[in-house]
Amino acid sequence: MRIVYVVESLEVSGGVKIILEHADGLASRGHDVSVVTRDARHPWIDVKVPVTEVGQFDGTTLPPADVHVATWFPTVVPTVRAAKAPKIFHFSQGWEAIYPNTCDRRDEIDEAYAQPIPKILSSAHLLKIFEGRYPGPYHVIPYTLKVEDYKPVGEKAAPNQPPVVGVVGPFETSNRGKGIPFGLRAVNRLKAEGRALRLHRASQLPLSEEERRLTVPDAYLHAASVAGMVRFYREIDVLLHPSFEAEGFPVPPGEAMASGVPVVLTTIPSYDPLPRDVAGWAAPGDDAAMAREVARLLDDPQLWRARRRRGLEVAATFSMDEVLDRLEDIFRA
């Protein structure tokens, strides 16, 4: 099959990483796969399929193919109107109407989701939002990860001393859905208790003055490559990921688990498929509970080791082959 992914930008993000891994995986199975984007900057990730940068998406810039996959709401309507493929799909990794940085574009979002084309969803919780509101049909695919990229080096019996807590994602106001300020407040609580620990941050954006006013991290990784994030996970002892329900299934927790790093997560719908014993849990926005869960892991080496083992077990189920099988079935149907 000739498959074209229509991507607004190849900027650093977990969602883009998933799209490109799908594209690379399908190409490895012999399909003719390419990406068309309005922003082709991608030094952070190795893209193995051809990438074409265009000024806009329309019938003159989108190549003919068997399948077109629009991957974010601004790409959907232009892809449908271009009509350059007999099969067009909308791949959604979250409902942008509740994203703080896009909620003011509700009319555009509704127009995109109202298109009478099949929708591929990255999380089953999105079905509850979309069914009855927008036309289907809907196909849910599981979360996937190239687990082999994150395999830990050697065994580890306990956290480092001093321990290192990692928090990944943009702090800025427009990204409150990721809850980063609450994660940083949780770390501040732990430090206020007299704990000697280090905070390592990673974000698509530079360290801002707004974040500095809340706390200054011991290390800050800006717009890291995939290899850089592998090193980031190997240096931390706990990943605290303080998401709100606006997120789909975030990428960092899966990467951390595959790296042998215990995680503390929030009780959001996209995590429902995860076993409860794989993580420490706190309500979104409850930085006191987040701090308690991190402290439990740091104070109990046996629990820390158990969570490390369980995370590796669960991460091993994030099968790329299963997702590629499912995508091939969907595209061929």
C-alpha positions as CSV (number, residue, x, y, z in Angstrom):
1,M,0.0,0.0,0.0
2,R,1.0,3.6,-0.6
3,I,0.4,5.4,2.7
4,V,0.8,9.1,3.4
5,Y,0.8,10.6,6.9
6,V,-0.3,14.3,6.9
7,V,1.4,15.9,9.9
8,E,1.2,19.6,10.8
9,S,4.7,19.8,12.2
10,L,7.5,17.4,13.1
11,E,8.4,19.4,16.3
12,V,9.4,17.6,19.4
13,S,6.4,15.8,20.9
14,G,5.3,12.4,22.1
15,G,2.4,12.4,19.6
16,V,4.7,13.1,16.7
17,K,7.0,10.3,17.9
18,I,4.2,7.8,17.8
19,I,3.1,8.9,14.3
20,L,6.6,8.5,12.9
21,E,7.1,5.1,14.6
22,H,3.9,3.9,12.9
23,A,5.2,5.2,9.6
24,D,8.6,3.7,10.0
25,G,7.1,0.4,11.1
26,L,4.7,0.1,8.2
27,A,7.6,1.0,5.8
28,S,9.7,-1.8,7.3
29,R,6.9,-4.2,6.2
30,G,7.3,-3.2,2.6
31,H,4.6,-0.4,2.3
32,D,5.4,2.8,0.5
33,V,5.1,5.2,3.3
34,S,5.9,9.0,3.4
35,V,5.1,12.0,5.5
36,V,3.9,15.4,4.3
37,T,4.2,18.3,6.7
38,R,4.3,22.1,6.9
39,D,7.3,22.0,9.3
40,A,9.9,19.3,8.5
41,R,12.4,20.1,11.2
42,H,13.2,16.8,12.8
43,P,16.8,16.5,14.0
44,W,15.5,15.1,17.3
45,I,14.4,11.8,15.8
46,D,15.6,9.5,13.0
47,V,12.9,9.5,10.4
48,K,13.4,6.6,8.0
49,V,10.6,7.4,5.5
50,P,10.6,10.3,2.9
51,V,9.4,13.7,4.3
52,T,8.1,16.4,2.1
53,E,7.6,20.0,3.4
54,V,4.8,22.0,1.9
55,G,3.3,25.4,2.4
56,Q,-0.2,24.2,2.7
57,F,-2.2,21.0,2.5
58,D,-4.4,20.8,-0.7
59,G,-4.8,18.8,-3.9
60,T,-1.7,20.3,-5.4
61,T,0.6,19.3,-2.5
62,L,-0.8,16.0,-1.2
63,P,0.4,13.1,-3.4
64,P,-2.0,10.4,-4.6
65,A,-2.0,7.3,-2.4
66,D,-4.0,4.4,-1.3
67,V,-4.4,5.8,2.2
68,H,-4.1,9.3,3.7
69,V,-3.9,9.6,7.4
70,A,-4.6,13.1,8.8
71,T,-3.0,13.3,12.3
72,W,-4.2,16.6,14.0
73,F,-7.4,18.5,13.6
74,P,-6.0,21.3,11.3
75,T,-4.9,18.6,8.8
76,V,-8.2,16.8,8.5
77,V,-10.4,19.1,6.5
78,P,-7.7,19.9,3.9
79,T,-6.9,16.2,3.5
80,V,-10.5,15.3,3.0
81,R,-11.0,18.2,0.5
82,A,-7.9,17.2,-1.4
83,A,-9.5,13.8,-2.1
84,K,-6.2,12.3,-3.3
85,A,-6.7,8.9,-1.7
86,P,-9.7,6.5,-1.8
87,K,-9.2,5.9,1.9
88,I,-8.8,8.8,4.4
89,F,-8.5,8.4,8.1
90,H,-8.3,10.7,11.1
91,F,-5.8,9.6,13.7
92,S,-6.7,11.2,17.1
93,Q,-4.5,11.0,20.2
94,G,-6.7,13.2,22.3
95,W,-9.7,15.5,22.0
96,E,-8.2,18.9,21.3
97,A,-11.3,20.7,22.5
98,I,-10.3,20.2,26.1
99,Y,-6.6,21.1,25.5
100,P,-5.8,24.4,27.2
101,N,-3.8,25.6,24.2
102,T,-6.4,24.7,21.5
103,C,-9.8,24.9,23.3
104,D,-10.4,28.4,21.7
105,R,-10.5,26.7,18.3
106,R,-13.6,24.6,19.0
107,D,-15.3,25.4,15.7
108,E,-12.2,24.1,13.7
109,I,-12.0,21.1,16.0
110,D,-15.7,20.2,15.5
111,E,-15.5,20.7,11.8
112,A,-12.5,18.2,11.6
113,Y,-14.2,15.6,13.7
114,A,-17.5,16.0,11.8
115,Q,-15.9,14.7,8.6
116,P,-17.5,11.4,7.6
117,I,-14.3,9.4,7.7
118,P,-13.0,6.6,9.9
119,K,-11.2,7.6,13.1
120,I,-8.2,5.8,14.6
121,L,-8.0,6.4,18.3
122,S,-4.9,6.0,20.5
123,S,-7.0,5.4,23.7
124,A,-10.4,3.6,24.3
125,H,-11.5,6.5,26.7
126,L,-11.9,8.7,23.6
127,L,-14.8,6.5,22.4
128,K,-16.9,7.8,25.3
129,I,-16.2,11.3,24.2
130,F,-16.7,10.9,20.4
131,E,-19.5,8.3,20.0
132,G,-22.8,10.1,19.6
133,R,-21.0,13.4,19.0
134,Y,-19.1,12.8,15.8
135,P,-19.5,10.2,12.9
136,G,-17.4,7.1,12.9
137,P,-16.5,4.3,12.5
138,Y,-13.9,4.2,15.2
139,H,-10.9,1.9,15.5
140,V,-8.9,1.8,18.8
141,I,-5.3,0.8,18.6
142,P,-3.2,0.1,21.7
143,Y,-0.3,2.1,23.0
144,T,3.0,1.0,21.5
145,L,6.7,1.7,22.1
146,K,10.0,0.5,20.7
147,V,10.9,-1.1,24.0
148,E,14.3,-2.2,22.9
149,D,15.4,1.4,22.6
150,Y,15.0,1.9,26.4
151,K,16.2,-1.4,27.8
152,P,18.0,-0.6,31.1
153,V,21.7,-1.4,31.5
154,G,22.2,-3.9,34.3
155,E,20.2,-4.4,37.5
156,K,19.5,-1.7,40.1
157,A,18.6,-2.6,43.6
158,A,17.7,0.8,45.0
159,P,17.4,4.5,44.1
160,N,20.5,6.6,43.8
161,Q,21.7,8.7,46.7
162,P,20.6,11.4,46.5
163,P,17.6,10.2,44.5
164,V,16.6,11.8,41.2
165,V,13.0,12.6,40.4
166,G,12.2,13.2,36.7
167,V,9.4,15.4,35.4
168,V,8.8,15.6,31.6
169,G,6.7,18.1,29.7
170,P,6.2,21.8,29.1
171,F,5.5,23.9,32.1
172,E,3.9,26.9,30.3
173,T,0.4,28.1,30.9
174,S,-0.8,27.0,27.5
175,N,0.1,23.4,28.5
176,R,-1.6,23.2,31.9
177,G,-3.2,19.9,30.7
178,K,0.1,18.3,31.4
179,G,0.0,19.4,35.1
180,I,3.7,20.1,35.3
181,P,3.4,22.9,37.9
182,F,1.7,20.4,40.3
183,G,4.5,17.9,39.8
184,L,7.1,20.6,40.6
185,R,5.1,21.6,43.7
186,A,5.2,18.0,44.8
187,V,9.0,18.0,44.5
188,N,9.1,21.2,46.5
189,R,7.1,19.5,49.2
190,L,9.6,16.7,49.4
191,K,12.5,19.1,49.6
192,A,10.7,21.1,52.3
193,E,10.6,17.9,54.4
194,G,14.4,18.0,54.4
195,R,14.8,15.3,51.7
196,A,18.0,15.6,49.7
197,L,16.9,14.8,46.2
198,R,17.5,16.1,42.7
199,L,15.0,17.3,40.1
200,H,15.7,16.5,36.5
201,R,13.4,18.2,33.9
202,A,12.9,17.6,30.2
203,S,10.7,19.7,28.0
204,Q,10.1,20.7,24.3
205,L,10.5,24.3,25.5
206,P,13.4,26.2,27.1
207,L,13.3,26.7,30.9
208,S,11.1,29.7,31.5
209,E,11.2,32.5,34.1
210,E,7.7,31.4,35.2
211,E,9.1,27.9,36.0
212,R,12.2,29.3,37.6
213,R,10.0,31.3,40.0
214,L,8.5,28.0,41.2
215,T,11.6,25.9,41.3
216,V,15.0,25.6,39.7
217,P,15.8,22.1,38.4
218,D,19.2,20.5,39.0
219,A,19.2,19.5,35.3
220,Y,17.1,20.7,32.4
221,L,17.0,18.9,29.0
222,H,15.5,21.0,26.2
223,A,14.1,19.5,23.0
224,A,16.1,16.3,23.5
225,S,16.6,13.7,20.9
226,V,15.3,10.2,21.4
227,A,18.8,9.1,22.4
228,G,18.9,12.1,24.8
229,M,15.7,10.9,26.5
230,V,17.1,7.4,26.8
231,R,20.0,8.9,28.8
232,F,17.5,11.0,30.8
233,Y,15.6,8.0,32.0
234,R,18.7,6.1,32.9
235,E,19.7,9.0,35.3
236,I,16.4,9.2,37.2
237,D,15.0,7.0,40.0
238,V,11.3,8.0,39.7
239,L,9.2,9.6,37.0
240,L,6.4,11.8,38.3
241,H,3.9,12.5,35.5
242,P,1.1,14.8,36.7
243,S,-1.3,14.7,33.8
244,F,-4.8,16.0,33.6
245,E,-7.5,14.2,31.6
246,A,-6.8,16.4,28.6
247,E,-3.9,14.1,27.7
248,G,-4.3,10.9,25.8
249,F,-1.9,8.1,26.8
250,P,1.3,10.2,27.4
251,V,4.5,8.8,26.0
252,P,6.9,9.4,29.0
253,P,5.4,6.9,31.4
254,G,5.8,4.1,28.9
255,E,9.4,5.1,28.1
256,A,10.2,5.3,31.9
257,M,8.7,1.8,32.6
258,A,10.7,0.4,29.6
259,S,13.8,2.0,31.2
260,G,13.2,0.3,34.5
261,V,12.1,3.6,36.2
262,P,9.2,3.4,38.7
263,V,6.4,5.9,37.9
264,V,3.9,8.0,39.8
265,L,0.8,8.8,37.7
266,T,-2.5,10.5,38.0
267,T,-5.9,8.8,37.8
268,I,-6.9,9.9,34.3
269,P,-9.1,7.8,31.9
270,S,-6.3,7.1,29.4
271,Y,-4.4,5.1,32.1
272,D,-7.4,2.8,32.7
273,P,-5.8,-0.1,30.8
274,L,-2.8,-0.1,33.0
275,P,-2.6,-2.6,36.0
276,R,-3.0,-0.7,39.3
277,D,0.1,-2.3,40.7
278,V,2.4,-0.8,38.0
279,A,2.4,2.7,39.5
280,G,1.8,5.0,42.4
281,W,-1.5,6.9,41.9
282,A,-2.7,10.4,42.8
283,A,-5.6,12.5,41.7
284,P,-4.8,15.2,39.1
285,G,-3.8,18.4,40.7
286,D,-3.1,16.8,44.1
287,D,0.5,17.6,44.6
288,A,0.4,16.5,48.3
289,A,-0.7,13.0,47.2
290,M,2.0,13.0,44.4
291,A,4.6,13.8,47.0
292,R,3.5,11.0,49.3
293,E,3.6,8.5,46.4
294,V,7.1,9.5,45.4
295,A,8.2,9.4,49.1
296,R,6.8,5.8,49.4
297,L,9.0,4.7,46.6
298,L,12.1,6.5,47.8
299,D,11.7,5.2,51.4
300,D,11.0,1.5,50.5
301,P,13.6,-0.1,48.4
302,Q,11.6,-3.3,48.2
303,L,8.6,-1.4,46.8
304,W,10.9,0.5,44.4
305,R,12.3,-2.8,43.1
306,A,8.8,-4.3,42.8
307,R,7.6,-1.3,40.8
308,R,10.7,-1.4,38.6
309,R,10.1,-5.1,37.8
310,R,6.4,-4.6,37.2
311,G,7.0,-1.6,34.9
312,L,9.4,-3.6,32.8
313,E,6.8,-6.4,32.5
314,V,4.0,-4.1,31.4
315,A,6.3,-2.2,29.0
316,A,7.1,-5.5,27.3
317,T,3.4,-5.8,26.3
318,F,3.6,-2.5,24.3
319,S,4.0,-4.4,21.1
320,M,4.8,-2.5,17.9
321,D,3.9,-5.6,15.8
322,E,0.4,-5.8,17.3
323,V,-0.2,-2.1,16.4
324,L,1.2,-2.5,12.9
325,D,-1.0,-5.7,12.3
326,R,-4.0,-3.6,13.4
327,L,-3.2,-0.7,11.2
328,E,-2.7,-3.0,8.2
329,D,-6.1,-4.6,8.8
330,I,-7.8,-1.1,9.2
331,F,-6.2,0.2,6.0
332,R,-7.1,-2.8,4.0
333,A,-10.7,-3.2,5.1
